């Protein structure tokens, strides 16, 4: 056989191999591990997305909650899973914060490869209704007047959480002291905020119904622009502070999953995220759906890591124990 024909056949086979892998994946059920409790925002997002993917693939997508140790248990489980695309991790902010805040993690971030950024939510600064001054300038002035007592008291859903880091970033931007009041979850923190136990708290748009009911007051949202579901709420930038903070939601796979399978999952995610029913369900939580390439998601994760690293370098003391 002519050597050029042989080369042509080899080239055709090389192209066909990844295409074939795309066509046959998945051949069996896929498991999406969520390292958070059932019923939360991340869990809801994963389940809605999993149902749509399962319908597209013609294979069950099982959402499995592996909870504990600040998402470490579930994340570690996926890091040790076979690199075939059948076990995936649906996670959020803790994926980038844990490596910076915790020692001796049982996995390395390099054990994963990004698949897609799926959504985001930006933090609102909420304050209790008992405070006399509720504008941004009044809060900053109040914090400075209480410098000897520790400044503002700001709660969070837990040490190292997105609301906690949001408070640290805010204090750094404003140049004010604050005392962190950590809770085990958003629910207990919100109860005490409405009761006036502490001054304020950063939280996502899932807490906006509390604002609508008049239980707490929203000062501003740490987003690039106003949220479509809360057009009356100003951004920090509008109030003179260039400040963006919040959480993200994304899908990752074990590091060895082949490129063609990652590309197929990413493409299929883009397809299901167009679904109006999925968008409507996600919108109820205040999250905003987004899509990205695996490469863009990787760059985003690096930026999030660097942002927290710089915060720590500049003196923020974030105790997660």
C-alpha positions as CSV (number, residue, x, y, z in Angstrom):
1,X,0.0,0.0,0.0
2,X,1.2,3.5,-0.8
3,X,2.8,5.2,2.3
4,X,0.5,8.3,1.9
5,X,-2.6,6.0,2.0
6,X,-1.3,4.4,5.2
7,X,-0.8,7.9,6.7
8,X,-4.3,8.9,5.6
9,X,-5.8,5.8,7.3
10,X,-3.8,6.4,10.5
11,X,-5.0,10.1,10.6
12,X,-8.6,9.1,10.0
13,X,-8.4,6.6,12.9
14,X,-6.9,9.2,15.2
15,X,-9.8,11.5,14.5
16,X,-12.4,8.8,14.8
17,X,-11.2,7.6,18.2
18,X,-12.2,10.8,20.2
19,X,-15.4,11.1,18.1
20,X,-16.3,7.5,19.0
21,X,-15.7,8.2,22.7
22,X,-18.0,11.2,22.5
23,X,-20.7,9.2,20.8
24,X,-20.7,6.3,23.3
25,X,-20.4,8.4,26.5
26,X,-22.2,7.7,28.8
27,X,-22.9,4.0,28.4
28,X,-24.1,3.6,32.1
29,X,-25.3,5.8,35.0
30,X,-23.2,8.8,35.9
31,X,-22.8,9.9,39.6
32,X,-22.5,13.5,40.5
33,X,-21.2,14.0,44.0
34,X,-22.3,17.0,46.0
35,X,-20.2,17.6,49.1
36,X,-23.1,19.5,50.8
37,X,-26.3,18.5,52.5
38,X,-29.4,17.7,50.6
39,X,-31.8,20.6,50.2
40,X,-29.3,23.3,49.9
41,X,-28.7,25.6,47.0
42,X,-25.8,23.6,45.6
43,X,-27.7,20.3,45.9
44,X,-30.8,21.8,44.2
45,X,-28.7,23.1,41.3
46,X,-27.0,19.7,40.9
47,X,-30.3,17.7,41.0
48,X,-32.0,20.0,38.5
49,X,-29.0,19.8,36.1
50,X,-28.6,16.0,36.7
51,X,-32.3,15.4,35.7
52,X,-31.8,17.3,32.4
53,X,-28.5,15.6,31.6
54,X,-30.1,12.2,32.3
55,X,-32.9,12.9,29.9
56,X,-30.4,14.0,27.2
57,X,-28.1,11.1,27.7
58,X,-30.7,8.4,28.1
59,X,-28.8,7.2,31.3
60,X,-29.6,7.9,35.0
61,X,-27.6,10.7,36.6
62,X,-27.4,9.9,40.3
63,X,-26.8,12.8,42.7
64,X,-25.0,11.6,45.8
65,X,-24.5,13.8,48.9
66,X,-21.2,13.0,50.6
67,X,-21.1,15.6,53.4
68,X,-18.6,16.5,56.1
69,X,-15.4,18.3,57.0
70,X,-16.2,21.4,55.1
71,X,-16.7,19.6,51.8
72,X,-13.5,17.6,52.1
73,X,-15.1,14.2,52.4
74,X,-17.0,14.4,49.1
75,X,-14.2,16.1,47.3
76,X,-11.7,13.5,48.4
77,X,-14.0,10.8,47.2
78,X,-14.1,12.1,43.7
79,X,-10.3,12.8,43.6
80,X,-9.9,9.0,44.1
81,X,-12.6,7.9,41.6
82,X,-11.7,6.3,38.3
83,X,-10.9,8.9,35.6
84,X,-13.6,7.9,33.2
85,X,-16.2,10.6,33.5
86,X,-18.7,8.5,35.4
87,X,-18.0,10.2,38.8
88,X,-18.1,14.0,38.8
89,X,-17.9,16.7,41.5
90,X,-20.6,19.5,41.7
91,X,-19.2,22.0,44.1
92,X,-18.7,25.7,44.9
93,X,-16.6,28.2,46.7
94,X,-15.0,25.8,49.2
95,X,-13.1,24.1,46.4
96,X,-10.9,27.2,46.1
97,X,-10.9,28.3,49.7
98,X,-10.0,25.0,51.4
99,X,-6.5,24.6,49.9
100,X,-5.7,28.1,51.1
101,X,-7.2,27.9,54.5
102,X,-6.7,24.2,55.6
103,X,-3.5,22.3,56.1
104,X,-2.9,18.7,55.1
105,X,-5.8,18.3,52.7
106,X,-6.2,14.6,51.7
107,X,-6.2,15.7,48.0
108,X,-4.6,18.3,45.8
109,X,-6.5,20.7,43.6
110,X,-4.4,19.3,40.7
111,X,-6.3,16.0,41.2
112,X,-9.2,17.6,39.3
113,X,-9.8,19.1,35.9
114,X,-12.4,21.8,35.3
115,X,-15.4,20.9,33.3
116,X,-17.7,23.9,33.4
117,X,-18.6,26.9,35.4
118,X,-22.4,26.7,35.8
119,X,-23.6,29.6,37.8
120,X,-22.9,32.3,40.4
121,X,-24.5,34.2,43.1
122,X,-23.3,37.5,44.6
123,X,-23.4,38.4,48.3
124,X,-25.7,41.0,49.8
125,X,-24.7,43.0,52.9
126,X,-27.7,42.5,55.2
127,X,-28.2,44.3,58.5
128,X,-30.6,43.9,61.3
129,X,-33.5,46.4,61.6
130,X,-32.4,47.5,65.0
131,X,-29.4,49.5,63.7
132,X,-30.1,53.2,63.6
133,X,-27.9,53.8,60.5
134,X,-28.3,51.4,57.6
135,X,-26.5,53.1,54.7
136,X,-23.0,52.1,53.7
137,X,-21.5,55.3,55.0
138,X,-23.3,55.0,58.3
139,X,-22.1,51.5,58.8
140,X,-18.5,52.4,58.1
141,X,-18.8,55.3,60.5
142,X,-20.3,53.0,63.1
143,X,-17.5,50.4,62.7
144,X,-14.9,53.1,63.2
145,X,-16.6,54.5,66.3
146,X,-16.5,51.1,67.8
147,X,-12.9,50.4,67.0
148,X,-12.0,49.7,70.6
149,X,-14.8,47.2,70.9
150,X,-14.0,45.3,67.7
151,X,-16.0,47.3,65.1
152,X,-19.0,45.8,63.4
153,X,-20.2,42.3,64.3
154,X,-20.7,40.3,61.1
155,X,-22.1,36.8,61.1
156,X,-21.6,34.1,58.6
157,X,-22.8,30.6,57.7
158,X,-19.4,29.2,58.8
159,X,-15.7,29.9,59.0
160,X,-14.1,30.1,55.6
161,X,-17.4,30.3,53.8
162,X,-18.2,32.7,51.0
163,X,-20.1,35.0,53.4
164,X,-17.1,35.0,55.8
165,X,-14.6,35.8,53.0
166,X,-17.0,38.5,51.8
167,X,-16.9,40.1,55.2
168,X,-13.1,40.0,55.2
169,X,-12.9,41.5,51.8
170,X,-15.4,44.2,52.7
171,X,-13.6,45.2,55.9
172,X,-10.3,45.4,53.9
173,X,-11.9,47.6,51.2
174,X,-13.6,49.8,53.7
175,X,-10.6,50.0,56.1
176,X,-12.7,49.1,59.1
177,X,-12.5,46.6,62.0
178,X,-15.0,43.9,62.5
179,X,-15.7,40.8,64.6
180,X,-16.6,37.6,62.9
181,X,-19.5,35.7,64.4
182,X,-19.6,32.2,62.8
183,X,-22.6,29.9,62.7
184,X,-23.1,26.3,61.5
185,X,-25.2,27.1,58.5
186,X,-27.1,30.0,57.0
187,X,-30.4,29.2,58.8
188,X,-29.2,29.7,62.4
189,X,-27.3,32.8,61.4
190,X,-30.3,34.4,59.8
191,X,-32.4,33.7,62.9
192,X,-30.0,35.6,65.0
193,X,-29.5,38.4,62.5
194,X,-33.3,39.1,62.5
195,X,-33.2,39.0,66.3
196,X,-30.5,41.7,66.4
197,X,-27.8,39.4,68.0
198,X,-25.2,40.8,65.6
199,X,-25.1,43.8,63.2
200,X,-24.9,42.3,59.8
201,X,-24.1,39.4,57.5
202,X,-23.1,38.8,53.9
203,X,-25.3,36.2,52.1
204,X,-26.5,35.3,48.6
205,X,-29.7,36.2,46.9
206,X,-31.4,33.2,48.5
207,X,-31.8,35.4,51.5
208,X,-33.5,38.2,49.5
209,X,-37.1,37.0,50.5
210,X,-36.1,38.0,54.1
211,X,-35.5,41.5,52.8
212,X,-38.8,41.5,50.9
213,X,-40.6,40.5,54.1
214,X,-39.0,43.3,56.0
215,X,-37.1,41.0,58.4
216,X,-33.7,42.5,57.5
217,X,-32.4,45.4,55.5
218,X,-30.2,45.1,52.4
219,X,-27.5,47.7,52.1
220,X,-25.9,46.7,48.8
221,X,-25.1,43.8,46.6
222,X,-21.4,42.9,45.8
223,X,-22.0,42.4,42.1
224,X,-20.9,44.0,38.9
225,X,-24.4,45.2,38.2
226,X,-27.8,45.2,39.9
227,X,-29.6,41.9,40.2
228,X,-32.6,41.5,37.8
229,X,-34.8,40.2,40.7
230,X,-33.8,43.1,43.0
231,X,-33.5,46.1,40.7
232,X,-33.9,48.5,43.6
233,X,-30.8,47.3,45.4
234,X,-27.7,49.3,44.6
235,X,-24.3,47.7,44.0
236,X,-21.3,48.6,46.2
237,X,-19.7,50.2,43.2
238,X,-22.7,52.6,42.8
239,X,-22.1,53.6,46.4
240,X,-18.4,54.3,45.8
241,X,-16.8,51.0,46.7
242,X,-15.3,48.8,44.0
243,X,-16.2,45.5,45.6
244,X,-17.5,42.2,44.1
245,X,-17.8,39.0,46.1
246,X,-19.9,35.9,46.1
247,X,-19.9,32.2,45.3
248,X,-19.8,30.1,42.2
249,X,-21.1,26.7,41.2
250,X,-19.3,24.3,38.9
251,X,-18.5,20.8,37.7
252,X,-15.1,19.1,38.0
253,X,-13.8,15.7,37.1
254,X,-10.9,13.6,38.2
255,X,-7.7,14.9,36.5
256,X,-7.2,11.9,34.1
257,X,-10.6,12.1,32.4
258,X,-9.9,12.2,28.6
259,X,-10.3,15.5,26.8
260,X,-13.0,14.3,24.5
261,X,-15.2,13.2,27.4
262,X,-14.7,16.5,29.2
263,X,-15.6,18.3,25.9
264,X,-18.8,16.2,25.5
265,X,-20.0,16.8,29.1
266,X,-19.3,20.5,28.7
267,X,-21.2,20.7,25.4
268,X,-24.1,18.8,26.9
269,X,-24.2,21.0,30.0
270,X,-24.4,24.1,27.7
271,X,-27.3,22.5,26.0
272,X,-29.3,21.6,29.2
273,X,-28.6,25.0,30.7
274,X,-30.6,26.6,27.9
275,X,-33.7,24.7,29.2
276,X,-36.4,27.3,30.3
277,X,-37.7,25.0,33.1
278,X,-34.2,24.6,34.5
279,X,-33.6,28.3,34.4
280,X,-36.9,29.0,36.1
281,X,-36.1,26.6,39.0
282,X,-32.6,28.0,39.5
283,X,-33.8,31.6,39.3
284,X,-36.0,30.9,42.4
285,X,-32.8,30.6,44.5
286,X,-31.4,33.9,43.2
287,X,-28.6,32.3,41.4
288,X,-27.7,33.2,37.8
289,X,-26.9,30.5,35.4
290,X,-23.8,30.8,33.3
291,X,-21.7,28.6,31.0
292,X,-18.0,28.4,30.2
293,X,-15.4,26.3,28.4
294,X,-13.3,24.0,30.6
295,X,-10.3,26.3,29.9
296,X,-12.2,29.5,31.0
297,X,-13.4,27.7,34.2
298,X,-9.8,26.8,35.0
299,X,-8.7,30.4,34.7
300,X,-11.6,31.5,36.8
301,X,-10.6,29.0,39.6
302,X,-7.0,30.3,39.5
303,X,-8.3,33.9,39.9
304,X,-10.5,33.0,42.8
305,X,-7.6,31.3,44.5
306,X,-5.3,34.3,43.9
307,X,-7.9,36.7,45.3
308,X,-8.1,34.8,48.6
309,X,-4.3,34.3,48.7
310,X,-3.8,38.0,48.4
311,X,-6.4,38.7,51.1
312,X,-4.4,36.5,53.5
313,X,-1.1,38.1,52.5
314,X,-2.5,41.5,53.3
315,X,-3.2,40.4,56.9
316,X,-6.6,38.8,57.0
317,X,-6.7,36.2,59.8
318,X,-9.2,33.6,58.8
319,X,-9.6,31.0,61.5
320,X,-11.6,28.0,60.3
321,X,-11.0,25.7,63.3
